[in-house]
Amino acid sequence: MADLSFGVSGPTMDFTVTMKIADQDAPRILNYLASTDYGKVTETVTDADGNETQETRDATTEETARAFAAGILRGLLDQTVRFERNEAAKAAAEQVSDIQPVAETPVVAEEPVAEEPVVSEEPVVDPVTEEPVANTV
């Protein structure tokens, strides 16, 4: 059997979680990790003239495992910060109170006022016939 372990050691806790996997599965896992960025190491190489270049090589088994563990830790730290920010945003949102009107005043629509017809005192004359017509509106 092969062991995959995760441990925490600190002032408030100290434990290790170990999971067993079949011996034939350990190389499969390492092969997968080696095919990812965890299985590559990029180093700065300086030649005899002092020129620096970046060279990438395959990581050793231990380098691959350490890179994978560092990746898990980075992910855990990022998720922790994201969680704490979301919790802080929720707590801040809960502190914002609703805005209510001081007193509710119903809006009453005014009915239109009918105007009285205007009756002229002067006679109205038909412009064509020039004869008087009734004074109606």
N, C-alpha and C positions, 0 to 999 in steps of 0.2 A: 504494500500500500504506500502511496505517496501522500504527503500532507500539504495542505494549503493553509497557512496561518495568517491571522491578523491580530496584532496585539496593541494594547494601550497601556502605557505605564506613566503614571503621574502622581501628583500630590493627593488627588481625591479618588483615583481608581487605578487598579493594576490587574489586567486580565489579558488572556490570549484566547482567541477562538480558533480552533483547528478543525478543518474538514478533511476527511479522508477521501481520496479518489483512487481508482484502480491504477496499478502501475503502468498499464498499457495506455492510459489516458494522459499521463503527465507529458510525454513527448508530443502528443497532439496539441496540448495547450501551449507548450513552449514553441512549437512550430507556428501556431497561429500568432502568438505574440511577436515572434521573430519577423513575421511578414508585415507587421504594422510599424509605425514610427518608433515604437518601443524597442524594436530590434535593430535600429540604426543609431550610430553614433557619429556626429559631425565634430571634427576637431580642427583646430588651427595648427597648421604645420609650417615651420619656418625652415627655408632651405639655407644652404651655405652662404648665400649672398644677403641673407636677412629678409628675403621676400616671404610674406605670409600668404598662405592659401588655405581654403577650407576643403577638407577631405572627409568623405563619408565612408564609413566601413560598417561591416556587420558587428553588432554588439555581441559580447560574450553572453552566456546564459545568465550569469549574475547581473551584468549590466541591464539585460532585458528585464529581469525580475525587478530590479531596483527602479527602472524607468516606469514600469507598470505600477508599482506601489506609489511612486511619486505622482503618477497620473490620477490614481484613485484619490490620493490626498488632495490634489488640486481641485478635483471635481467635488469632493466633500466640502472643502472650504468655500468654493463658489456657491454651492447649493445652500450652505449655512448662511452666508451673507444674504443671498436672495430671499431665503425664508425670513430672516430677521427684518429685512427691509419691508417685505410684504406685511409682516405682523405690525411693524411700526406705522405703516401707512394705514392699516385697518384701525389701529388704536387712535391715530390722529383724526381719521374720518369720523370716528364715533364721538369725538369731542366737539364736533361742529354741530351747533344746534340749528333747528329749523327756524325759519323766519315766519312769524305769524302777524297778521294785522292787529293793531291795538283794539279796534272795535269794528265789527263787521257792519258796514252800512250798505243796505240793499240799494241797488240802482233801480230807480223807477223811471220808466220811459214816459216822457210827457206826451200827452195826446195833442195832436195839432188843433189849433183854434180855428174854427170856420170864420171866414171873414164875411161880413154883411155885404150884399151887393150894393154897389154905389149907383145911385140914381142921380143923373145930372138934372139940374133945374132948367138948363137951356135945351131947346128943342134940337133933336138930332135930325140932320138933313141927309137924304140919300144923295150921294155924290153924282149919280147918273141922272136921276129924274129931278133932282133938287126939290123933292117934296118931303115934308116932315114925316118921320117914322116914329114909332113908339119908343119911349125912354126905358129900355130894359137892358139888362146885362145878361 
